């Protein structure tokens, strides 16, 4: 997994687990991956975790849906 942190980005992004976009905009400098987990605070400080394993993606997906 690769983690990216940012400041002054998109504000108040809810914790979201996503699959990569089919258009290729989520390529992460060529790193192969199955999706990402992302969120940010009200003032735009956030993170994205690029997930390279389907097993890890499913584990995170299950953890998130159990909390709903």
N, C-alpha and C positions, 0 to 999 in steps of 0.2 A: 504494500500500500504506500502511496505517496500523499503527503499532506501539504496543502498550500494555505497560508494565512494571508489576510489582507486587511488594510485599514481604509476607511473612507470609501467603501464599496457599496453594494446594494444594501439598503437598510431593512432591518426587521425581516430577514428571510427565515421562515420557519424551518425547523429541522426537516430535511427532505432527502429521501433516498431515490435516486434517479438512474435510469439506464442511459447510456450514451446516445446522443442525438444521431439520427441516421444520416444527417447532412455532413457529418465529419467535424463539426465545430468543437467536439469534445475529445479530440485525439490526444491531448496532454503530451505534446512533443513526441508522438510516436509510441508512447507506452501503451502496451496492450492492456485492456481493462474491460470489465463487465458493467461498471457503473460508478457512481460516486455518492457520498453523503455530504451534505452541505447545510450551512446555517450562518446567520449573522445577527448581530445585536441591533438595537434601535438606532445606534449611531454609526452603523456600517462596518463594524469590525467583525470579521468572520473567518470561516475556514471551509475548505473542500478536501475530502479524502477520496482519492482515486483508488478504487477497489479492483484488484487484478484477479481475484479468485471468485468463481461462482459460489463456492461453499461459504466464503466469507460474506458475500452479498446476501445469500439466503439467511445466514445467521443474524445479520444486522436487520434484515427485513422482518424476521420472526420476532426479534427483540422489540422492534418498534411497534409492530401490530399487537403484541401482547399488552402494551401499555395504553392502547386506545380504548 
